[in-house]
Amino acid sequence: MLQQKYLPGKPLNSVKMQKKTRSILEEINAMSPKRDKKKIIESNAQQVIVTAINLINLINESFDEETASDLNKRLINSIRTRDIKKFTRGIAKVNEDTRHTRRED
């Protein structure tokens, strides 16, 4: 009767279980390691640097020395100025030069 008066439609055990579940979840969250922003930045930077190095190596292997040098400069400049269009224009120029070279052959 008391249960029906204060908690109609819910058995008393489910309320206790919800409190236990909530406290267990809170404890699990408290135990999980906090993500340190410095570590996140370090990890992301390492990934970006490794990817950039791999991209530079791929550019150097794929193009002649002059074109590779130009694309490498554009890549670094794009990152420095935060303007992806500078690198994109370089790739477009290479693609256009390739098309013109094929037409001449």
N, CA, C and O atoms as CSV, one atom per row, in Angstrom:
chain,resi,resn,atom,element,x,y,z
A,1,MET,N,N,0.806,-1.176,0.000
A,1,MET,CA,C,0.000,0.000,0.000
A,1,MET,C,C,0.865,1.262,0.000
A,1,MET,O,O,0.606,2.189,-0.768
A,2,LEU,N,N,1.858,1.301,0.830
A,2,LEU,CA,C,2.765,2.422,0.887
A,2,LEU,C,C,3.449,2.613,-0.468
A,2,LEU,O,O,3.633,3.733,-0.943
A,3,GLN,N,N,3.817,1.488,-1.068
A,3,GLN,CA,C,4.466,1.518,-2.370
A,3,GLN,C,C,3.536,2.133,-3.406
A,3,GLN,O,O,3.986,2.950,-4.209
A,4,GLN,N,N,2.279,1.778,-3.418
A,4,GLN,CA,C,1.333,2.293,-4.390
A,4,GLN,C,C,1.064,3.771,-4.173
A,4,GLN,O,O,0.813,4.498,-5.135
A,5,LYS,N,N,1.110,4.222,-2.951
A,5,LYS,CA,C,0.827,5.612,-2.652
A,5,LYS,C,C,1.947,6.525,-3.173
A,5,LYS,O,O,1.656,7.563,-3.767
A,6,TYR,N,N,3.208,6.164,-2.967
A,6,TYR,CA,C,4.322,7.025,-3.329
A,6,TYR,C,C,4.908,6.725,-4.707
A,6,TYR,O,O,5.419,7.624,-5.375
A,7,LEU,N,N,4.837,5.496,-5.122
A,7,LEU,CA,C,5.418,5.094,-6.401
A,7,LEU,C,C,4.429,4.241,-7.179
A,7,LEU,O,O,4.657,3.046,-7.367
A,8,PRO,N,N,3.344,4.832,-7.631
A,8,PRO,CA,C,2.355,4.016,-8.340
A,8,PRO,C,C,2.940,3.440,-9.628
A,8,PRO,O,O,3.596,4.138,-10.402
A,9,GLY,N,N,2.687,2.163,-9.832
A,9,GLY,CA,C,3.119,1.497,-11.062
A,9,GLY,C,C,4.563,1.045,-11.072
A,9,GLY,O,O,4.973,0.393,-12.032
A,10,LYS,N,N,5.357,1.351,-10.066
A,10,LYS,CA,C,6.763,0.933,-10.035
A,10,LYS,C,C,7.019,0.122,-8.782
A,10,LYS,O,O,6.705,0.569,-7.679
A,11,PRO,N,N,7.575,-1.045,-8.933
A,11,PRO,CA,C,7.932,-1.812,-7.746
A,11,PRO,C,C,9.073,-1.127,-7.005
A,11,PRO,O,O,9.919,-0.480,-7.622
A,12,LEU,N,N,9.096,-1.263,-5.726
A,12,LEU,CA,C,10.085,-0.622,-4.879
A,12,LEU,C,C,11.513,-1.059,-5.240
A,12,LEU,O,O,12.448,-0.264,-5.139
A,13,ASN,N,N,11.681,-2.303,-5.655
A,13,ASN,CA,C,13.014,-2.820,-6.002
A,13,ASN,C,C,13.631,-2.075,-7.186
A,13,ASN,O,O,14.844,-1.868,-7.210
A,14,SER,N,N,12.822,-1.667,-8.166
A,14,SER,CA,C,13.374,-1.002,-9.341
A,14,SER,C,C,13.966,0.356,-8.977
A,14,SER,O,O,14.953,0.778,-9.579
A,15,VAL,N,N,13.384,1.038,-8.010
A,15,VAL,CA,C,13.931,2.321,-7.584
A,15,VAL,C,C,15.290,2.121,-6.942
A,15,VAL,O,O,16.219,2.880,-7.215
A,16,LYS,N,N,15.421,1.113,-6.097
A,16,LYS,CA,C,16.709,0.823,-5.479
A,16,LYS,C,C,17.740,0.462,-6.539
A,16,LYS,O,O,18.890,0.893,-6.464
A,17,MET,N,N,17.331,-0.324,-7.520
A,17,MET,CA,C,18.239,-0.747,-8.571
A,17,MET,C,C,18.706,0.459,-9.380
A,17,MET,O,O,19.882,0.536,-9.736
A,18,GLN,N,N,17.818,1.395,-9.675
A,18,GLN,CA,C,18.218,2.579,-10.429
A,18,GLN,C,C,19.263,3.379,-9.671
A,18,GLN,O,O,20.228,3.855,-10.268
A,19,LYS,N,N,19.088,3.533,-8.371
A,19,LYS,CA,C,20.078,4.255,-7.584
A,19,LYS,C,C,21.412,3.531,-7.596
A,19,LYS,O,O,22.458,4.167,-7.731
A,20,LYS,N,N,21.393,2.208,-7.458
A,20,LYS,CA,C,22.630,1.436,-7.486
A,20,LYS,C,C,23.289,1.540,-8.853
A,20,LYS,O,O,24.503,1.719,-8.954
A,21,THR,N,N,22.485,1.427,-9.902
A,21,THR,CA,C,23.021,1.500,-11.251
A,21,THR,C,C,23.635,2.872,-11.497
A,21,THR,O,O,24.731,2.970,-12.047
A,22,ARG,N,N,22.961,3.892,-11.108
A,22,ARG,CA,C,23.471,5.237,-11.307
A,22,ARG,C,C,24.786,5.421,-10.559
A,22,ARG,O,O,25.730,5.991,-11.107
A,23,SER,N,N,24.862,4.963,-9.356
A,23,SER,CA,C,26.095,5.140,-8.592
A,23,SER,C,C,27.229,4.297,-9.177
A,23,SER,O,O,28.386,4.716,-9.151
A,24,ILE,N,N,26.912,3.132,-9.695
A,24,ILE,CA,C,27.949,2.299,-10.331
A,24,ILE,C,C,28.467,2.997,-11.584
A,24,ILE,O,O,29.675,3.034,-11.819
A,25,LEU,N,N,27.558,3.552,-12.394
A,25,LEU,CA,C,27.975,4.268,-13.598
A,25,LEU,C,C,28.805,5.500,-13.237
A,25,LEU,O,O,29.787,5.811,-13.910
A,26,GLU,N,N,28.411,6.187,-12.189
A,26,GLU,CA,C,29.189,7.341,-11.752
A,26,GLU,C,C,30.587,6.919,-11.307
A,26,GLU,O,O,31.567,7.608,-11.589
A,27,GLU,N,N,30.674,5.792,-10.617
A,27,GLU,CA,C,31.979,5.293,-10.186
A,27,GLU,C,C,32.842,4.902,-11.375
A,27,GLU,O,O,34.040,5.186,-11.395
A,28,ILE,N,N,32.248,4.258,-12.354
A,28,ILE,CA,C,33.011,3.862,-13.552
A,28,ILE,C,C,33.531,5.109,-14.260
A,28,ILE,O,O,34.693,5.151,-14.663
A,29,ASN,N,N,32.684,6.121,-14.416
A,29,ASN,CA,C,33.121,7.360,-15.058
A,29,ASN,C,C,34.232,8.042,-14.266
A,29,ASN,O,O,35.162,8.604,-14.844
A,30,ALA,N,N,34.129,7.990,-12.952
A,30,ALA,CA,C,35.157,8.607,-12.110
A,30,ALA,C,C,36.489,7.865,-12.234
A,30,ALA,O,O,37.551,8.478,-12.132
A,31,MET,N,N,36.434,6.551,-12.453
A,31,MET,CA,C,37.650,5.750,-12.560
A,31,MET,C,C,38.323,5.893,-13.920
A,31,MET,O,O,39.534,5.701,-14.028
A,32,SER,N,N,37.557,6.227,-14.963
A,32,SER,CA,C,38.150,6.316,-16.291
A,32,SER,C,C,39.156,7.457,-16.322
A,32,SER,O,O,38.937,8.502,-15.709
A,33,PRO,N,N,40.256,7.257,-17.034
A,33,PRO,CA,C,41.288,8.293,-17.049
A,33,PRO,C,C,40.782,9.547,-17.752
A,33,PRO,O,O,40.097,9.473,-18.772
A,34,LYS,N,N,41.126,10.670,-17.200
A,34,LYS,CA,C,40.756,11.946,-17.808
A,34,LYS,C,C,41.696,12.189,-18.986
A,34,LYS,O,O,42.900,11.949,-18.900
A,35,ARG,N,N,41.125,12.667,-20.079
A,35,ARG,CA,C,41.936,12.936,-21.262
A,35,ARG,C,C,42.617,14.287,-21.101
A,35,ARG,O,O,41.959,15.322,-20.994
A,36,ASP,N,N,43.904,14.261,-21.087
A,36,ASP,CA,C,44.695,15.467,-20.932
A,36,ASP,C,C,44.845,16.127,-22.306
A,36,ASP,O,O,45.279,15.484,-23.262
A,37,LYS,N,N,44.488,17.395,-22.401
A,37,LYS,CA,C,44.547,18.093,-23.686
A,37,LYS,C,C,45.961,18.099,-24.270
A,37,LYS,O,O,46.135,18.019,-25.486
A,38,LYS,N,N,46.955,18.194,-23.410
A,38,LYS,CA,C,48.330,18.200,-23.907
A,38,LYS,C,C,48.677,16.877,-24.571
A,38,LYS,O,O,49.373,16.847,-25.586
A,39,LYS,N,N,48.190,15.787,-23.997
A,39,LYS,CA,C,48.450,14.471,-24.592
A,39,LYS,C,C,47.694,14.306,-25.903
A,39,LYS,O,O,48.211,13.712,-26.849
A,40,ILE,N,N,46.483,14.826,-25.963
A,40,ILE,CA,C,45.695,14.766,-27.199
A,40,ILE,C,C,46.400,15.559,-28.292
A,40,ILE,O,O,46.519,15.095,-29.426
A,41,ILE,N,N,46.865,16.748,-27.949
A,41,ILE,CA,C,47.577,17.586,-28.920
A,41,ILE,C,C,48.850,16.895,-29.394
A,41,ILE,O,O,49.150,16.882,-30.588
A,42,GLU,N,N,49.592,16.325,-28.459
A,42,GLU,CA,C,50.827,15.621,-28.819
A,42,GLU,C,C,50.545,14.453,-29.757
A,42,GLU,O,O,51.252,14.263,-30.747
A,43,SER,N,N,49.522,13.679,-29.450
A,43,SER,CA,C,49.172,12.522,-30.268
A,43,SER,C,C,48.732,12.948,-31.664
A,43,SER,O,O,49.170,12.377,-32.663
A,44,ASN,N,N,47.863,13.952,-31.727
A,44,ASN,CA,C,47.404,14.438,-33.034
A,44,ASN,C,C,48.555,15.016,-33.849
A,44,ASN,O,O,48.638,14.796,-35.057
A,45,ALA,N,N,49.437,15.753,-33.189
A,45,ALA,CA,C,50.580,16.336,-33.886
A,45,ALA,C,C,51.478,15.241,-34.464
A,45,ALA,O,O,51.936,15.343,-35.602
A,46,GLN,N,N,51.725,14.201,-33.679
A,46,GLN,CA,C,52.548,13.104,-34.177
A,46,GLN,C,C,51.919,12.467,-35.408
A,46,GLN,O,O,52.617,12.164,-36.376
A,47,GLN,N,N,50.621,12.264,-35.379
A,47,GLN,CA,C,49.933,11.655,-36.516
A,47,GLN,C,C,50.004,12.551,-37.751
A,47,GLN,O,O,50.248,12.070,-38.858
A,48,VAL,N,N,49.792,13.851,-37.560
A,48,VAL,CA,C,49.834,14.791,-38.684
A,48,VAL,C,C,51.239,14.863,-39.270
A,48,VAL,O,O,51.402,14.884,-40.490
A,49,ILE,N,N,52.246,14.901,-38.416
A,49,ILE,CA,C,53.631,14.996,-38.886
A,49,ILE,C,C,54.032,13.744,-39.662
A,49,ILE,O,O,54.653,13.849,-40.720
A,50,VAL,N,N,53.690,12.576,-39.157
A,50,VAL,CA,C,54.003,11.330,-39.863
A,50,VAL,C,C,53.292,11.303,-41.218
A,50,VAL,O,O,53.876,10.901,-42.224
A,51,THR,N,N,52.036,11.732,-41.235
A,51,THR,CA,C,51.283,11.758,-42.497
A,51,THR,C,C,51.911,12.744,-43.473
A,51,THR,O,O,52.032,12.443,-44.661
A,52,ALA,N,N,52.312,13.916,-42.990
A,52,ALA,CA,C,52.946,14.909,-43.863
A,52,ALA,C,C,54.267,14.386,-44.428
A,52,ALA,O,O,54.561,14.584,-45.607
A,53,ILE,N,N,55.050,13.728,-43.601
A,53,ILE,CA,C,56.317,13.144,-44.068
A,53,ILE,C,C,56.050,12.100,-45.145
A,53,ILE,O,O,56.743,12.061,-46.161
A,54,ASN,N,N,55.056,11.260,-44.926
A,54,ASN,CA,C,54.708,10.245,-45.932
A,54,ASN,C,C,54.235,10.901,-47.223
A,54,ASN,O,O,54.562,10.430,-48.313
A,55,LEU,N,N,53.466,11.986,-47.110
A,55,LEU,CA,C,52.999,12.699,-48.299
A,55,LEU,C,C,54.161,13.324,-49.054
A,55,LEU,O,O,54.205,13.256,-50.283
A,56,ILE,N,N,55.097,13.928,-48.345
A,56,ILE,CA,C,56.275,14.520,-48.989
A,56,ILE,C,C,57.092,13.438,-49.701
A,56,ILE,O,O,57.553,13.649,-50.823
A,57,ASN,N,N,57.270,12.303,-49.067
A,57,ASN,CA,C,57.983,11.191,-49.716
A,57,ASN,C,C,57.259,10.731,-50.972
A,57,ASN,O,O,57.896,10.461,-51.991
A,58,LEU,N,N,55.928,10.640,-50.909
A,58,LEU,CA,C,55.141,10.233,-52.077
A,58,LEU,C,C,55.258,11.251,-53.207
A,58,LEU,O,O,55.395,10.878,-54.372
A,59,ILE,N,N,55.204,12.531,-52.863
A,59,ILE,CA,C,55.364,13.589,-53.874
A,59,ILE,C,C,56.739,13.471,-54.532
A,59,ILE,O,O,56.858,13.541,-55.756
A,60,ASN,N,N,57.783,13.291,-53.704
A,60,ASN,CA,C,59.146,13.195,-54.254
A,60,ASN,C,C,59.321,11.985,-55.157
A,60,ASN,O,O,60.071,12.039,-56.131
A,61,GLU,N,N,58.634,10.891,-54.839
A,61,GLU,CA,C,58.728,9.680,-55.666
A,61,GLU,C,C,57.900,9.783,-56.942
A,61,GLU,O,O,58.218,9.131,-57.936
A,62,SER,N,N,56.849,10.588,-56.928
A,62,SER,CA,C,55.877,10.602,-58.023
A,62,SER,C,C,56.161,11.658,-59.092
A,62,SER,O,O,55.694,11.528,-60.223
A,63,PHE,N,N,56.914,12.692,-58.749
A,63,PHE,CA,C,57.114,13.799,-59.686
A,63,PHE,C,C,58.598,14.069,-59.888
A,63,PHE,O,O,59.448,13.643,-59.106
A,64,ASP,N,N,58.881,14.805,-60.984
A,64,ASP,CA,C,60.271,15.203,-61.211
A,64,ASP,C,C,60.683,16.184,-60.117
A,64,ASP,O,O,59.845,16.692,-59.372
A,65,GLU,N,N,61.987,16.441,-60.035
A,65,GLU,CA,C,62.539,17.227,-58.918
A,65,GLU,C,C,61.932,18.629,-58.836
A,65,GLU,O,O,61.614,19.103,-57.746
A,66,GLU,N,N,61.773,19.285,-59.967
A,66,GLU,CA,C,61.247,20.654,-59.977
A,66,GLU,C,C,59.783,20.695,-59.510
A,66,GLU,O,O,59.413,21.525,-58.680
A,67,THR,N,N,58.968,19.801,-60.046
A,67,THR,CA,C,57.554,19.747,-59.671
A,67,THR,C,C,57.400,19.349,-58.211
A,67,THR,O,O,56.584,19.925,-57.491
A,68,ALA,N,N,58.183,18.361,-57.768
A,68,ALA,CA,C,58.110,17.913,-56.375
A,68,ALA,C,C,58.495,19.048,-55.430
A,68,ALA,O,O,57.860,19.236,-54.392
A,69,SER,N,N,59.521,19.795,-55.782
A,69,SER,CA,C,59.953,20.923,-54.957
A,69,SER,C,C,58.841,21.970,-54.856
A,69,SER,O,O,58.564,22.487,-53.774
A,70,ASP,N,N,58.211,22.275,-55.986
A,70,ASP,CA,C,57.113,23.245,-55.995
A,70,ASP,C,C,55.946,22.761,-55.130
A,70,ASP,O,O,55.393,23.533,-54.348
A,71,LEU,N,N,55.573,21.491,-55.268
A,71,LEU,CA,C,54.452,20.953,-54.484
A,71,LEU,C,C,54.785,20.902,-52.993
A,71,LEU,O,O,53.925,21.173,-52.155
A,72,ASN,N,N,56.027,20.556,-52.660
A,72,ASN,CA,C,56.442,20.542,-51.250
A,72,ASN,C,C,56.358,21.944,-50.642
A,72,ASN,O,O,55.891,22.114,-49.516
A,73,LYS,N,N,56.814,22.944,-51.401
A,73,LYS,CA,C,56.724,24.329,-50.919
A,73,LYS,C,C,55.269,24.741,-50.736
A,73,LYS,O,O,54.910,25.375,-49.744
A,74,ARG,N,N,54.451,24.376,-51.693
A,74,ARG,CA,C,53.021,24.719,-51.599
A,74,ARG,C,C,52.364,24.029,-50.399
A,74,ARG,O,O,51.530,24.623,-49.716
A,75,LEU,N,N,52.741,22.785,-50.152
A,75,LEU,CA,C,52.189,22.050,-49.008
A,75,LEU,C,C,52.538,22.760,-47.696
A,75,LEU,O,O,51.664,23.019,-46.869
A,76,ILE,N,N,53.810,23.067,-47.519
A,76,ILE,CA,C,54.252,23.739,-46.289
A,76,ILE,C,C,53.604,25.115,-46.168
A,76,ILE,O,O,53.159,25.503,-45.088
A,77,ASN,N,N,53.552,25.846,-47.271
A,77,ASN,CA,C,52.953,27.173,-47.269
A,77,ASN,C,C,51.446,27.100,-46.970
A,77,ASN,O,O,50.912,27.954,-46.262
A,78,SER,N,N,50.781,26.101,-47.500
A,78,SER,CA,C,49.350,25.923,-47.228
A,78,SER,C,C,49.093,25.678,-45.750
A,78,SER,O,O,48.141,26.209,-45.179
A,79,ILE,N,N,49.941,24.878,-45.140
A,79,ILE,CA,C,49.803,24.606,-43.706
A,79,ILE,C,C,50.096,25.872,-42.910
A,79,ILE,O,O,49.360,26.215,-41.985
A,80,ARG,N,N,51.168,26.563,-43.271
A,80,ARG,CA,C,51.576,27.765,-42.535
A,80,ARG,C,C,50.504,28.849,-42.601
A,80,ARG,O,O,50.198,29.487,-41.593
A,81,THR,N,N,49.927,29.058,-43.800
A,81,THR,CA,C,48.928,30.126,-43.983
A,81,THR,C,C,47.496,29.637,-43.787
A,81,THR,O,O,46.547,30.418,-43.858
A,82,ARG,N,N,47.352,28.335,-43.540
A,82,ARG,CA,C,46.022,27.735,-43.342
A,82,ARG,C,C,45.120,27.939,-44.559
A,82,ARG,O,O,43.929,28.222,-44.430
A,83,ASP,N,N,45.714,27.788,-45.735
A,83,ASP,CA,C,44.989,27.987,-46.993
A,83,ASP,C,C,45.237,26.797,-47.909
A,83,ASP,O,O,46.258,26.727,-48.594
A,84,ILE,N,N,44.293,25.863,-47.912
A,84,ILE,CA,C,44.443,24.639,-48.707
A,84,ILE,C,C,44.467,24.927,-50.210
A,84,ILE,O,O,44.998,24.133,-50.987
A,85,LYS,N,N,43.897,26.051,-50.615
A,85,LYS,CA,C,43.815,26.377,-52.043
A,85,LYS,C,C,45.191,26.521,-52.681
A,85,LYS,O,O,45.350,26.260,-53.874
A,86,LYS,N,N,46.176,26.930,-51.906
A,86,LYS,CA,C,47.528,27.086,-52.463
A,86,LYS,C,C,48.077,25.744,-52.948
A,86,LYS,O,O,48.682,25.671,-54.018
A,87,PHE,N,N,47.869,24.704,-52.179
A,87,PHE,CA,C,48.328,23.376,-52.592
A,87,PHE,C,C,47.441,22.832,-53.712
A,87,PHE,O,O,47.932,22.209,-54.653
A,88,THR,N,N,46.142,23.070,-53.604
A,88,THR,CA,C,45.194,22.588,-54.616
A,88,THR,C,C,45.514,23.193,-55.980
A,88,THR,O,O,45.443,22.502,-56.997
A,89,ARG,N,N,45.867,24.483,-56.007
A,89,ARG,CA,C,46.238,25.116,-57.282
A,89,ARG,C,C,47.488,24.460,-57.868
A,89,ARG,O,O,47.589,24.301,-59.085
A,90,GLY,N,N,48.425,24.085,-57.026
A,90,GLY,CA,C,49.640,23.415,-57.500
A,90,GLY,C,C,49.331,22.074,-58.136
A,90,GLY,O,O,49.878,21.735,-59.185
A,91,ILE,N,N,48.444,21.306,-57.495
A,91,ILE,CA,C,48.035,20.009,-58.059
A,91,ILE,C,C,47.288,20.226,-59.376
A,91,ILE,O,O,47.496,19.487,-60.338
A,92,ALA,N,N,46.419,21.238,-59.420
A,92,ALA,CA,C,45.685,21.535,-60.659
A,92,ALA,C,C,46.651,21.907,-61.777
A,92,ALA,O,O,46.457,21.512,-62.926
A,93,LYS,N,N,47.691,22.667,-61.442
A,93,LYS,CA,C,48.704,23.055,-62.423
A,93,LYS,C,C,49.435,21.825,-62.960
A,93,LYS,O,O,49.686,21.723,-64.161
A,94,VAL,N,N,49.772,20.898,-62.075
A,94,VAL,CA,C,50.447,19.662,-62.491
A,94,VAL,C,C,49.527,18.853,-63.404
A,94,VAL,O,O,49.966,18.322,-64.425
A,95,ASN,N,N,48.254,18.761,-63.032
A,95,ASN,CA,C,47.288,18.014,-63.852
A,95,ASN,C,C,47.122,18.660,-65.222
A,95,ASN,O,O,47.026,17.961,-66.231
A,96,GLU,N,N,47.089,19.988,-65.261
A,96,GLU,CA,C,46.945,20.699,-66.529
A,96,GLU,C,C,48.178,20.505,-67.400
A,96,GLU,O,O,48.064,20.272,-68.603
A,97,ASP,N,N,49.351,20.601,-66.796
A,97,ASP,CA,C,50.599,20.383,-67.544
A,97,ASP,C,C,50.663,18.967,-68.098
A,97,ASP,O,O,51.146,18.756,-69.210
A,98,THR,N,N,50.177,17.994,-67.326
A,98,THR,CA,C,50.165,16.600,-67.777
A,98,THR,C,C,49.247,16.441,-68.983
A,98,THR,O,O,49.581,15.737,-69.936
A,99,ARG,N,N,48.081,17.105,-68.938
A,99,ARG,CA,C,47.148,17.024,-70.077
A,99,ARG,C,C,47.748,17.635,-71.329
A,99,ARG,O,O,47.604,17.086,-72.421
A,100,HIS,N,N,48.432,18.789,-71.176
A,100,HIS,CA,C,49.045,19.434,-72.340
A,100,HIS,C,C,50.180,18.592,-72.905
A,100,HIS,O,O,50.366,18.541,-74.121
A,101,THR,N,N,50.931,17.940,-72.048
A,101,THR,CA,C,52.037,17.099,-72.491
A,101,THR,C,C,51.500,15.896,-73.264
A,101,THR,O,O,52.088,15.498,-74.270
A,102,ARG,N,N,50.408,15.322,-72.813
A,102,ARG,CA,C,49.808,14.168,-73.509
A,102,ARG,C,C,49.267,14.560,-74.872
A,102,ARG,O,O,49.346,13.773,-75.815
A,103,ARG,N,N,48.723,15.751,-74.990
A,103,ARG,CA,C,48.174,16.217,-76.270
A,103,ARG,C,C,49.294,16.412,-77.290
A,103,ARG,O,O,49.123,16.139,-78.478
A,104,GLU,N,N,50.437,16.886,-76.809
A,104,GLU,CA,C,51.567,17.132,-77.716
A,104,GLU,C,C,52.179,15.831,-78.218
A,104,GLU,O,O,52.745,15.796,-79.311
A,105,ASP,N,N,52.071,14.766,-77.437
A,105,ASP,CA,C,52.667,13.479,-77.845
A,105,ASP,C,C,51.797,12.848,-78.850
A,105,ASP,O,O,52.103,11.758,-79.333
